[in-house]
């Protein structure tokens, strides 16, 4: 059996308020007007995958569906386009969450890259079926940027859980 690395520290439980605030903040950052650049990473999908991997009991397919519908309404996309992509992404992230946590951050980024590619391809296929235009091959850069941002997102979103617990002389941890 593979044992966890000795340098890993025990994490405090994630606050549900912090989880919700991080998802809302990612949604707000997605709302910023950056034009129609297809290579812009989807921060909601990045944060959604992070919480589906680290807290699958609290963030799952229902949360992904709700944020997908909100993104569809904001972007004026076909209703359900982002909801389907985010739901599939949450399912796949929950499916690999136990195995993924055993790897280093760069290895995790490589392993979640196909998840982001599948989500973007599903969104593209739905858009094309509905009669939308092909955005160009630049849209394949968005999943790559999301995978590159994975270590940064992990460091930022785990920071509140790394704070040291109250020291106690009777408790060795």
C-alpha positions in Angstrom: 0.0 0.0 0.0 1.3 3.5 -0.8 1.6 5.7 2.2 1.1 9.5 2.2 4.1 11.7 2.0 5.6 12.7 5.4 5.7 16.4 4.5 1.9 16.5 4.2 0.3 18.1 7.2 -3.1 17.4 8.6 -5.8 19.9 7.3 -8.5 21.4 9.3 -12.1 20.9 8.1 -13.2 23.2 5.3 -15.7 25.8 6.3 -19.0 25.5 4.2 -19.0 29.3 4.2 -15.5 29.4 2.6 -16.5 26.8 0.0 -19.6 28.8 -1.0 -17.6 32.1 -1.0 -14.9 30.6 -3.2 -17.5 29.3 -5.7 -19.3 32.7 -5.8 -16.0 34.5 -6.2 -15.0 32.3 -9.1 -18.5 32.9 -10.7 -18.0 36.7 -10.2 -14.6 36.5 -11.9 -16.2 34.7 -14.8 -18.7 37.5 -15.1 -15.9 40.0 -15.8 -16.2 41.3 -19.4 -13.1 40.0 -21.3 -14.7 39.8 -24.7 -15.1 36.7 -26.8 -11.7 35.1 -26.2 -12.1 31.3 -26.4 -8.8 30.7 -24.6 -10.0 32.3 -21.3 -10.0 29.7 -18.5 -13.3 28.9 -16.8 -12.6 29.6 -13.1 -16.0 28.2 -12.0 -15.0 24.8 -13.5 -11.6 25.0 -11.8 -13.0 25.7 -8.4 -15.8 23.2 -8.9 -13.3 20.4 -9.7 -11.2 21.4 -6.7 -14.1 21.2 -4.3 -15.4 18.0 -5.9 -12.0 16.4 -5.3 -11.4 17.7 -1.8 -15.0 17.9 -0.4 -17.2 15.5 -2.5 -19.8 15.3 0.3 -20.4 19.0 0.2 -20.0 20.0 -3.5 -21.3 17.7 -6.1 -23.4 17.4 -9.2 -26.3 19.5 -7.9 -24.1 22.5 -7.1 -22.4 22.1 -10.6 -25.8 22.1 -12.3 -26.9 25.2 -10.4 -23.7 27.1 -11.3 -24.0 25.8 -14.9 -27.5 27.2 -15.3 -26.4 30.5 -13.8 -23.5 30.6 -16.3 -25.9 29.8 -19.2 -28.1 32.7 -18.2 -25.2 35.1 -17.9 -23.6 34.2 -21.2 -26.9 33.9 -23.1 -25.9 30.4 -24.1 -28.2 27.5 -24.9 -29.9 26.8 -21.5 -28.2 23.7 -20.2 -25.0 24.0 -22.2 -22.7 24.9 -19.2 -25.0 22.9 -16.9 -24.3 19.7 -18.8 -20.6 20.4 -19.0 -20.3 21.3 -15.3 -22.4 18.3 -14.2 -20.2 15.9 -16.2 -17.1 17.6 -14.8 -18.3 17.2 -11.3 -19.1 13.6 -11.9 -15.7 12.8 -13.3 -13.9 14.8 -10.6 -15.8 12.9 -7.9 -15.1 9.6 -9.6 -11.3 10.2 -9.5 -11.0 12.1 -6.2 -9.6 9.3 -4.1 -6.9 8.4 -6.5 -6.0 12.0 -7.5 -5.0 13.1 -3.9 -2.1 10.6 -3.8 -0.2 12.5 -6.5 1.9 15.6 -6.4 0.3 18.9 -7.7 1.9 18.8 -11.1 0.8 15.2 -11.6 -2.7 16.1 -10.5 -2.7 18.9 -13.1 -1.8 16.5 -15.8 -4.5 14.0 -14.7 -7.3 16.6 -14.5 -6.4 18.1 -17.9 -8.5 15.4 -19.7 -11.5 16.3 -17.5 -11.3 19.9 -18.5 -10.9 19.0 -22.2 -14.0 16.7 -22.0 -16.0 19.5 -20.4 -15.0 22.0 -23.0 -15.7 19.5 -25.8 -19.2 18.8 -24.5 -20.0 22.5 -24.3 -18.6 22.9 -27.9 -20.7 20.0 -29.2 -23.9 21.3 -27.7 -23.1 24.8 -29.1 -22.5 23.4 -32.5 -25.6 21.2 -32.5 -27.7 24.3 -31.7 -26.2 26.1 -34.7 -23.4 28.1 -33.1 -20.2 29.0 -34.8 -16.9 27.1 -34.3 -14.8 29.3 -32.0 -11.5 28.2 -33.6 -8.8 25.9 -32.3 -7.9 28.4 -29.6 -10.6 27.0 -27.3 -8.3 24.0 -26.6 -6.0 26.5 -24.8 -8.6 27.1 -22.1 -8.4 23.5 -20.6 -4.6 23.8 -20.7 -4.7 27.1 -18.8 -7.1 25.6 -16.3 -4.7 22.7 -15.7 -1.8 25.1 -15.3 -3.8 27.0 -12.7 -4.6 23.9 -10.7 -1.5 24.2 -8.3 -2.3 27.9 -7.7 -5.9 27.1 -7.0 -4.9 24.3 -4.7 -2.5 26.5 -2.8 -5.1 29.3 -2.4 -8.1 27.2 -1.5 -6.3 25.0 1.0 -4.6 28.0 2.7 -7.4 28.5 5.4 -7.3 24.8 6.3 -3.5 24.9 6.9 -3.7 27.3 9.8 -2.2 25.7 12.9 -4.7 24.5 15.4 -4.7 25.9 18.9 -1.7 24.5 20.7 -2.5 22.2 23.6 0.1 20.6 25.8 -2.0 17.5 26.2 -2.5 16.9 22.5 0.6 16.1 20.3 -1.0 17.2 17.0 
